[in-house]
Amino acid sequence: MTSPLALGAELDLLLPITALFPLTAILLVSQTNPYQTLVLRGILGSVATLLYALLGAPDVALTEALVGTLLSTTLYAVALRSAMALRLHDRRPPTTDAALVEKQLAGWISALHLRLRLLPDPPEEQANRQGLHGWLESERRLVLRHAALAQRLQACPGHRRWLELGGELVIAEEARP
């Protein structure tokens, strides 16, 4: 077993690693992109692991490496993968420009770091269980169930382009007869 670093003799090695810890934490909480946050969380855990090991706490370093870095980063990645998708019913009839519309819609929502998942039109009770956000109708009519999501999409740069191409964004209460 190695001895912990002597603070006086090894300060030149310990100080930069110690400075990385709060710097990485500040970068982590200031990120808006969830995928960059995922990477920074892994880096933060690795810096903490290295710091604990250098200070002579191998048990804490091992726990941080396994739980704090590996497990939490993996769970966060799984949660991001499932949560960062805009799930819509696809109520459009088959057309030749369907792929183009999907590409334009995917480009628009990418500003919010979302993936597009178009699903076949399930019954209403099944749609509620799947957590669908709305539906896509013919003539580029996008109907959303949540006004907050619609407001965030309207603030994205792709919204103007969607409207210029003949698209429409509607909240579900306005669209239902």
C-alpha positions in Angstrom: 0.0 0.0 0.0 1.4 3.4 -0.9 1.6 6.2 1.5 -0.5 9.4 1.0 1.2 12.4 -0.5 3.0 14.7 1.8 1.4 18.1 1.4 4.7 20.0 1.5 6.7 17.9 -0.9 4.1 17.0 -3.4 2.1 20.2 -3.5 3.1 20.9 -7.2 1.3 17.6 -8.1 -1.7 17.9 -5.8 -2.6 21.6 -6.5 -3.4 21.3 -10.2 -5.6 18.2 -9.6 -7.3 19.9 -6.7 -8.0 23.0 -8.9 -9.6 20.8 -11.5 -12.3 19.6 -9.1 -14.2 22.9 -8.6 -13.4 24.0 -12.2 -15.1 20.9 -13.6 -18.0 21.3 -11.1 -18.6 24.8 -12.3 -18.5 23.7 -16.0 -20.9 20.9 -15.1 -23.6 23.1 -13.6 -23.3 25.8 -16.3 -23.9 23.5 -19.2 -27.2 23.5 -21.2 -26.4 20.6 -23.4 -27.3 17.4 -21.5 -24.8 15.3 -23.5 -21.9 17.6 -22.5 -23.1 17.4 -18.9 -22.9 13.6 -19.2 -19.2 13.8 -20.3 -18.4 16.4 -17.6 -20.0 14.2 -14.9 -17.6 11.4 -15.9 -14.7 13.8 -15.8 -15.7 15.1 -12.4 -15.9 11.6 -11.0 -12.5 10.8 -12.5 -10.9 13.9 -11.0 -12.4 13.1 -7.6 -11.2 9.5 -7.8 -7.7 10.6 -8.6 -7.7 13.2 -5.8 -8.9 10.6 -3.2 -6.3 8.1 -4.3 -3.5 10.8 -4.1 -4.7 11.8 -0.6 -4.4 8.2 0.6 -8.0 7.1 0.6 -8.1 4.1 -1.8 -11.4 2.8 -0.5 -13.1 6.1 -1.1 -11.4 6.4 -4.5 -12.6 2.9 -5.5 -16.2 3.7 -4.4 -16.1 7.0 -6.3 -14.8 5.3 -9.4 -17.5 2.5 -9.3 -20.5 4.3 -8.0 -19.9 8.0 -8.6 -18.4 7.7 -12.0 -19.3 4.5 -13.7 -22.7 3.7 -12.3 -24.1 7.3 -12.2 -22.8 8.1 -15.7 -24.3 4.9 -17.1 -27.7 5.6 -15.5 -27.6 9.2 -16.6 -26.9 8.0 -20.2 -29.8 5.6 -20.2 -32.1 8.3 -18.8 -31.0 10.7 -21.4 -31.4 8.2 -24.2 -35.0 7.6 -23.2 -36.0 11.1 -22.1 -34.5 13.2 -24.9 -36.9 12.2 -27.6 -39.9 14.0 -29.0 -42.4 11.2 -29.5 -45.2 12.0 -32.0 -48.0 10.1 -33.6 -47.5 10.0 -37.3 -51.0 10.7 -38.7 -49.9 11.7 -42.2 -50.9 9.6 -45.2 -47.9 8.2 -47.1 -46.4 10.9 -49.3 -43.3 11.3 -51.3 -41.9 14.2 -49.2 -42.4 12.4 -45.8 -38.6 11.9 -45.4 -38.0 15.6 -46.1 -40.6 16.7 -43.6 -39.0 14.4 -41.0 -35.6 15.8 -41.7 -36.7 19.4 -41.4 -38.6 18.6 -38.1 -35.6 16.8 -36.7 -33.4 19.7 -37.6 -35.7 22.1 -35.8 -36.0 20.1 -32.6 -32.2 19.4 -32.5 -31.7 22.9 -31.0 -33.3 21.5 -27.9 -31.1 18.4 -28.1 -34.1 16.2 -28.9 -34.4 13.2 -31.2 -37.5 12.7 -33.3 -39.5 9.5 -32.8 -42.5 9.2 -35.1 -44.8 6.3 -34.1 -47.8 4.8 -35.8 -51.1 6.1 -34.6 -52.0 4.1 -31.5 -55.4 4.2 -29.7 -55.8 7.2 -27.3 -55.4 5.2 -24.1 -52.2 3.6 -25.4 -50.9 7.1 -26.5 -51.2 8.4 -22.9 -49.3 5.4 -21.6 -46.4 5.9 -24.1 -45.9 9.5 -23.1 -46.5 10.9 -26.6 -46.0 14.6 -26.9 -48.4 15.1 -29.8 -48.9 14.2 -33.4 -47.8 15.2 -36.9 -50.6 15.6 -39.4 -50.6 16.2 -43.2 -49.6 19.6 -44.5 -46.8 19.9 -41.9 -49.2 20.5 -39.0 -47.5 19.7 -35.7 -49.9 19.4 -32.8 -48.4 19.3 -29.3 -50.1 18.4 -26.0 -48.0 20.7 -23.8 -48.0 24.5 -24.2 -44.6 24.8 -22.5 -43.0 22.5 -25.1 -44.6 24.5 -27.9 -43.2 27.7 -26.5 -39.7 26.3 -26.3 -40.0 25.1 -29.9 -41.3 28.5 -31.0 -38.2 30.1 -29.5 -35.9 27.8 -31.6 -34.3 29.1 -34.8 -35.9 26.3 -36.9 -39.5 27.5 -36.1 -39.3 30.4 -38.6 -38.1 28.0 -41.3 -40.9 25.5 -40.5 -43.5 28.3 -41.0 -41.8 29.5 -44.2 -42.1 25.9 -45.6 -45.9 25.9 -44.9 -45.7 24.3 -41.5 -47.9 25.0 -38.5 -47.5 24.5 -34.7 -50.7 24.1 -32.7 -51.4 23.2 -29.1 -53.8 20.3 -28.7 -56.7 22.1 -27.1 -56.9 24.4 -30.2 -56.7 21.5 -32.6 -59.4 19.2 -31.1 -62.9 19.7 -32.5 
